[in-house]
Protein backbone atom coordinates (compact mmCIF):
# COMPACT_ATOMS: atom_id res chain seq x y z
CA UNK A 1 0.00 0.00 0.00
CA UNK A 2 1.23 3.48 -0.90
CA UNK A 3 0.11 6.54 1.06
CA UNK A 4 1.01 10.06 -0.10
CA UNK A 5 0.81 12.83 2.49
CA UNK A 6 0.94 16.50 1.54
CA UNK A 7 2.07 18.53 4.52
CA UNK A 8 4.20 21.49 5.53
CA UNK A 9 5.54 19.35 8.40
CA UNK A 10 6.91 16.26 6.69
CA UNK A 11 9.16 15.39 9.65
CA UNK A 12 6.17 15.22 11.97
CA UNK A 13 4.33 12.66 9.84
CA UNK A 14 7.42 10.77 8.72
CA UNK A 15 8.67 10.50 12.29
CA UNK A 16 5.39 9.11 13.57
CA UNK A 17 5.24 6.58 10.74
CA UNK A 18 8.75 5.32 11.50
CA UNK A 19 7.90 3.60 14.78
CA UNK A 20 6.26 0.42 16.04
CA UNK A 21 4.11 -1.71 13.70
CA UNK A 22 3.93 0.99 11.07
CA UNK A 23 7.68 1.51 11.08
CA UNK A 24 8.29 -2.22 10.63
CA UNK A 25 5.68 -2.35 7.87
CA UNK A 26 7.53 0.42 6.03
CA UNK A 27 10.86 -1.35 6.45
CA UNK A 28 9.42 -4.60 5.09
CA UNK A 29 7.81 -2.87 2.10
CA UNK A 30 4.21 -3.62 3.09
CA UNK A 31 3.46 0.09 3.46
CA UNK A 32 5.02 2.97 1.53
CA UNK A 33 4.37 6.36 3.18
CA UNK A 34 5.64 9.32 1.13
CA UNK A 35 5.53 12.86 2.52
CA UNK A 36 5.52 15.85 0.17
CA UNK A 37 6.12 19.47 1.19
CA UNK A 38 4.28 22.16 -0.84
CA UNK A 39 7.01 24.62 0.13
CA UNK A 40 9.23 22.86 -2.39
CA UNK A 41 6.96 24.30 -5.07
CA UNK A 42 6.86 27.90 -3.87
CA UNK A 43 8.50 30.38 -6.22
CA UNK A 44 9.83 33.12 -3.96
CA UNK A 45 12.91 33.28 -1.81
CA UNK A 46 10.87 32.90 1.37
CA UNK A 47 9.06 29.80 0.02
CA UNK A 48 5.70 31.42 0.81
CA UNK A 49 2.69 29.10 0.82
CA UNK A 50 0.07 31.30 2.52
CA UNK A 51 -1.68 34.61 1.97
CA UNK A 52 -4.52 36.69 3.44
CA UNK A 53 -8.10 35.84 2.40
CA UNK A 54 -9.98 37.88 -0.18
CA UNK A 55 -12.70 39.92 1.51
CA UNK A 56 -10.78 40.11 4.77
CA UNK A 57 -10.95 37.90 7.79
CA UNK A 58 -8.74 36.41 10.46
CA UNK A 59 -5.65 34.37 9.72
CA UNK A 60 -4.04 33.19 6.51
CA UNK A 61 -4.96 30.62 3.88
CA UNK A 62 -2.78 28.16 2.03
CA UNK A 63 -2.28 29.36 -1.55
CA UNK A 64 -3.42 27.15 -4.44
CA UNK A 65 -0.30 27.33 -6.65
CA UNK A 66 2.21 25.44 -4.44
CA UNK A 67 -0.39 22.82 -3.54
CA UNK A 68 -1.47 22.20 -7.12
CA UNK A 69 2.09 21.97 -8.38
CA UNK A 70 3.06 19.66 -5.53
CA UNK A 71 0.11 17.34 -6.15
CA UNK A 72 0.61 17.27 -9.91
CA UNK A 73 4.32 16.56 -9.58
CA UNK A 74 3.64 13.47 -7.49
CA UNK A 75 0.65 11.90 -9.27
CA UNK A 76 -0.58 10.63 -5.90
CA UNK A 77 -2.58 7.55 -5.14
CA UNK A 78 -6.30 8.19 -5.32
CA UNK A 79 -8.53 8.98 -3.57
CA UNK A 80 -6.89 12.18 -2.39
CA UNK A 81 -8.67 13.18 0.82
CA UNK A 82 -8.37 16.54 2.52
CA UNK A 83 -8.41 16.62 6.33
CA UNK A 84 -11.32 18.87 7.29
CA UNK A 85 -13.79 19.20 10.21
CA UNK A 86 -16.61 19.12 7.65
CA UNK A 87 -15.54 15.87 6.01
CA UNK A 88 -16.89 12.36 6.33
CA UNK A 89 -16.40 11.10 9.86
CA UNK A 90 -13.52 8.63 9.95
CA UNK A 91 -14.34 5.35 11.67
CA UNK A 92 -13.34 1.69 11.59
CA UNK A 93 -15.58 1.01 8.61
CA UNK A 94 -13.83 3.71 6.60
CA UNK A 95 -10.47 2.36 7.74
CA UNK A 96 -11.49 -0.98 6.28
CA UNK A 97 -12.53 0.63 3.01
CA UNK A 98 -9.18 2.39 2.64
CA UNK A 99 -7.27 -0.74 3.66
CA UNK A 100 -8.86 -2.62 0.75
CA UNK A 101 -7.23 -0.22 -1.75
CA UNK A 102 -3.67 -0.22 -3.06
CA UNK A 103 -3.24 3.26 -1.64
CA UNK A 104 -4.70 6.69 -0.94
CA UNK A 105 -3.50 10.23 -0.21
CA UNK A 106 -4.06 12.84 2.50
CA UNK A 107 -3.84 16.62 2.28
CA UNK A 108 -3.05 18.41 5.54
CA UNK A 109 -4.09 22.01 5.93
CA UNK A 110 -2.51 24.68 8.13
CA UNK A 111 -3.27 28.25 9.14
CA UNK A 112 -6.99 29.10 8.76
CA UNK A 113 -7.46 26.61 5.97
CA UNK A 114 -6.92 26.02 2.25
CA UNK A 115 -8.04 28.02 -0.78
CA UNK A 116 -11.42 26.57 -1.75
CA UNK A 117 -10.34 25.96 -5.34
CA UNK A 118 -8.28 23.04 -4.06
CA UNK A 119 -11.47 21.50 -2.71
CA UNK A 120 -13.25 22.10 -5.98
CA UNK A 121 -10.64 20.84 -8.42
CA UNK A 122 -7.92 18.75 -6.78
CA UNK A 123 -9.28 16.48 -4.07
CA UNK A 124 -11.69 13.56 -4.20
CA UNK A 125 -13.28 14.13 -0.81
CA UNK A 126 -12.82 15.33 2.75
CA UNK A 127 -12.38 13.36 5.95
CA UNK A 128 -12.72 14.36 9.61
CA UNK A 129 -11.45 12.60 12.72
CA UNK A 130 -14.04 14.27 14.95
CA UNK A 131 -15.85 17.45 15.83
CA UNK A 132 -12.70 19.28 16.85
CA UNK A 133 -10.50 21.92 15.21
CA UNK A 134 -6.74 21.29 15.13
CA UNK A 135 -3.87 23.60 14.21
CA UNK A 136 -3.24 21.38 11.19
CA UNK A 137 -4.09 18.05 9.65
CA UNK A 138 -0.91 16.17 10.53
CA UNK A 139 -2.08 14.56 13.78
CA UNK A 140 -5.33 13.52 12.10
CA UNK A 141 -3.38 12.11 9.15
CA UNK A 142 -1.22 10.02 11.48
CA UNK A 143 -4.34 8.66 13.19
CA UNK A 144 -5.85 7.63 9.85
CA UNK A 145 -2.62 6.08 8.58
CA UNK A 146 -2.18 3.96 11.70
CA UNK A 147 -5.81 2.80 11.77
CA UNK A 148 -5.71 1.82 8.10
CA UNK A 149 -2.30 0.17 7.94
CA UNK A 150 -3.09 -2.09 10.91
CA UNK A 151 -5.67 -3.73 8.64
CA UNK A 152 -3.26 -4.34 5.76
CA UNK A 153 -2.54 -8.11 5.58
CA UNK A 154 0.82 -8.91 7.13
CA UNK A 155 1.21 -5.72 9.17
CA UNK A 156 -0.10 -7.21 12.42
CA UNK A 157 1.48 -10.41 13.63
CA UNK A 158 -1.86 -11.62 15.01
CA UNK A 159 -4.38 -11.81 12.19
CA UNK A 160 -7.21 -12.35 14.70
CA UNK A 161 -6.66 -8.96 16.34
CA UNK A 162 -8.60 -6.79 13.87
CA UNK A 163 -11.47 -9.30 13.98
CA UNK A 164 -11.94 -9.51 17.76
CA UNK A 165 -11.03 -5.99 18.87
CA UNK A 166 -13.44 -3.09 19.29
CA UNK A 167 -15.49 -2.27 16.17
CA UNK A 168 -14.43 -5.59 14.61
CA UNK A 169 -16.68 -8.15 12.98
CA UNK A 170 -18.93 -8.43 16.04
CA UNK A 171 -19.73 -4.71 16.03
CA UNK A 172 -19.07 -4.63 19.79
CA UNK A 173 -16.51 -3.04 22.06
CA UNK A 174 -13.75 -5.39 23.14
CA UNK A 175 -14.08 -7.24 26.43
CA UNK A 176 -11.76 -6.45 29.40
CA UNK A 177 -8.47 -8.33 29.37
CA UNK A 178 -6.01 -9.40 32.07
CA UNK A 179 -2.46 -10.71 32.38
CA UNK A 180 -0.12 -11.92 35.16
CA UNK A 181 -0.03 -11.69 38.12
CA UNK A 182 -3.37 -13.29 38.91
CA UNK A 183 -3.59 -11.18 42.09
CA UNK A 184 -2.19 -7.67 42.57
CA UNK A 185 -2.92 -5.50 45.61
CA UNK A 186 -5.94 -7.65 46.26
CA UNK A 187 -7.26 -7.09 42.73
CA UNK A 188 -7.92 -10.52 41.26
CA UNK A 189 -8.26 -11.74 37.71
CA UNK A 190 -11.77 -13.22 37.23
CA UNK A 191 -11.88 -16.90 38.16
CA UNK A 192 -13.33 -17.92 34.81
CA UNK A 193 -10.20 -16.81 32.95
CA UNK A 194 -8.07 -19.07 35.18
CA UNK A 195 -10.42 -22.05 34.91
CA UNK A 196 -9.04 -23.63 31.74
CA UNK A 197 -12.61 -24.10 30.49
CA UNK A 198 -12.24 -22.58 27.04
CA UNK A 199 -15.91 -22.80 26.09
CA UNK A 200 -16.90 -20.99 29.30
CA UNK A 201 -14.14 -18.41 28.76
CA UNK A 202 -15.45 -17.73 25.25
CA UNK A 203 -18.98 -17.19 26.61
CA UNK A 204 -17.65 -14.91 29.36
CA UNK A 205 -15.72 -12.81 26.87
CA UNK A 206 -18.74 -12.43 24.64
CA UNK A 207 -20.90 -11.50 27.63
CA UNK A 208 -18.41 -8.89 28.83
CA UNK A 209 -18.17 -7.37 25.35
CA UNK A 210 -21.94 -7.11 25.35
CA UNK A 211 -22.09 -5.62 28.86
CA UNK A 212 -19.46 -3.03 27.96
CA UNK A 213 -21.14 -2.07 24.72
CA UNK A 214 -24.63 -1.86 26.24
CA UNK A 215 -23.26 0.44 28.96
CA UNK A 216 -20.82 2.61 27.02
CA UNK A 217 -22.03 2.55 23.41
CA UNK A 218 -25.70 1.50 23.24
CA UNK A 219 -25.84 3.01 19.75
CA UNK A 220 -23.70 0.11 18.53
CA UNK A 221 -26.26 -2.34 19.89
CA UNK A 222 -29.05 -0.45 18.15
CA UNK A 223 -27.09 -0.53 14.88
CA UNK A 224 -27.00 -4.33 15.15
CA UNK A 225 -30.75 -4.49 15.57
CA UNK A 226 -30.70 -5.03 19.32
CA UNK A 227 -29.77 -8.07 21.40
CA UNK A 228 -30.58 -11.63 20.39
CA UNK A 229 -32.15 -14.09 22.84
CA UNK A 230 -28.80 -15.89 23.06
CA UNK A 231 -27.03 -12.66 23.96
CA UNK A 232 -29.61 -11.86 26.63
CA UNK A 233 -28.96 -15.27 28.20
CA UNK A 234 -25.22 -14.59 28.19
CA UNK A 235 -25.80 -11.30 30.03
CA UNK A 236 -27.79 -13.18 32.66
CA UNK A 237 -25.17 -15.91 32.98
CA UNK A 238 -22.22 -13.58 33.56
CA UNK A 239 -22.50 -10.30 35.53
CA UNK A 240 -20.44 -7.36 34.26
CA UNK A 241 -16.99 -6.62 35.61
CA UNK A 242 -16.72 -3.19 37.26
CA UNK A 243 -15.94 -0.09 35.21
CA UNK A 244 -15.10 3.43 36.49
N, C-alpha and C positions, 0 to 999 in steps of 0.2 A: 504494500500500500504506500502511495506517495501522498504527502500532505504539504501543500505550499502555504506559507504564512506570510502575509504582507504586513510589516510592522516597522515602526521607527525604533523599536527596541529589540533588535534581533537577539542580542545576548541574553535578554530576559527569557525569551521563549526557548532559545537553543539550550540555555543552561538547564532549564526545567526538564527538557526532553532528553537530557543526557544522563539521567539518573534512574535507578531502580529498574522495573520491568521494561519501561519504555526505552531507557538507555541501552539495555541488553538487546531489545528488539531492533534498535537502530544498528547496533554493532553486528548483529547477525544478518541484517539485510531484509528482515521481515517488514520493517517500517522505514520509510525514507521521508524525514521531515526536513524541508528546505525553507529557510527564512530569507525574505527579500526586503531590503530597505528602500523605500521610495526616495530617500535623500540622495541615493546614488543617481537619480534621474532628475535632480534639480539642476538648473542651468545658471545659477549665480554663485558668486564666490562664497556666500554664506550658506549655500545648500538649503534655501528657504522652501518649506513645504506648506506653509500656512499663510493666511491673509485674513483681513477683517471681512465680515459679512456685508453684502450689499444691503442697503436699507437700514444699516446700523444694528446694534445689538451687542450683547456682552460676549467677550471671548473671541477666539479665532477659529477659522475653519481650515481643514486640510484642502489644499488646492487640487484641482482635477488633473493638471498636466503631469506632475511627477507620478501620481498614482496610475494614470492610464498608461504612461510609458513603461512603468515598472511591470504592470500586469501584462502588457503586450509583449514585452521582452522575454517573459518567462513562459508564456503559453501554459498557464497553470492547469492542474487537474480540475475538472468540473464535477459538481457544482462549486461555484465560488460564492461563499456565504459571508455576508458582512455582519459583524457583531453589533447588535443594536438592541436597546431595551424594547423596541416595538416589534422585534422579530418573532418568529415561531419559538415557542417555549421548548428549550432543549430538555429531553428526558431520555430514559433508557430505551424507549422505543425508537427514538430518533438516532440514538447511538447505534442501535442495531441496523438501522437503515444505512447509515454511513459506513458501517463496518462491512456491509455486503458489497461495497463498491471497490474499485481498484485505487481510489483516491478521491480527495476533495481539497478545497482551498478555503482559507479564512482571511478576511480583511479586518485588521484592527484599527479602529479610529483613535484619535487623540484630540486634545483641545476640546472645543465645543461640538465637534462633529466633523462630517465630511460633506463636501459640496454635493448637492442632491443629484447632479448629473451623473455621478458615479453610480448611485442607486438606480437611476433610470437606464443606463446604457452598459454598465460593466459587470454588475453582479447578477447572480441567479436567484438570490433570495437573502433574507435576513434571519438571524438566529439570536435568541436571548437566553441567558442562563438564569434569569429571574427578574423580578420587579425591583431592580436596584440600578443605580447609576454609578459607574466606575470612572476613574480618571482615563482609562483606555481599555482596549479590548484584549490586552495580552493575557491577563489572568483568566478571563473567560475562555480564550483560545486554548490555554493550557488545560483547563478543565475538560473541554470538549475532546481535545486530542487524547488525553489519558482515558477518558470513558470509552472512546471509540476503539483505541488500539488494544485495550484489554480484551476486546471481543474478536480480534483478528486471530484466526487459527494459528497456534504455535506460540503466541506471545505469553500466555499463562501456562505454567507447568501443569496445573490441575484443570483439565478440560471441564470438570463438573462444576467448578466455581461459578461461572456466569449463569449456570442453569439454576443452582440452588440458592444463590444470594438474593438480596432484596431486589424486587422488580424483575426477577427472573421468570422462568416459564410458569411458575405457580401464580404469579401476580400478587404475591404476598411479601411482607417484610420478612427478613431473615430471623430465625429463632435465636435466642441467646446461646452463647457458646462458652465453654469453660476449658481450662487446661490445668496441669499440675501446679501447685499441690492440691490434693483433694480437700484439704482444710487449711484455711489461712485466717488467723485472728478470729477464729470461731465461725467464719463464713464458709459454709460447706457447699461442695458441688452436689447438685441433686442426685439422690440415690439411684434413680433410674439410669443415669448415664454411666454409673459404675457397676451396673447389674450384669452386663454381658448379654442381656436379652436384646438382640438387635431388632427384632420386630417391635418390641415395646418401645425401644429407643426411637425408632422411626415414627411411631405414633405420637410419642411425646414431642418430638421435634415439630411435627406437623401441627400439633395442638398449640404449641407455644408460638409458632409463626402466626397462627390464626388469632390467638389471644392478643399478640402484639399489634397485629394489623387492625383488628376490631377496635382496639383502644386508641391507637395513635393515628391510623389512617383509614377510618371507616369508608372513605370515598373509594378506596381500592376494593373493598368488599362489594360495594354497590356496583362498581364497574364490572365485577365478575357475575353479577346477577344474584348476589346474596349468598348465604351459606347453604350448603347441601345438608341433608339429614345426617349423612356420615360425619360431616364436619361438626355439626351440633353435638353429636355423640362424643366426638373427640374432646370438645371443650368441656363436656361434663365429666369425662374420664380423668382429665388432667387439669388441675387448677393452674392459674397463671403464676409464673415466678414474679417476684416484686420488681417494679420499676419506679424510678424517682418521680 
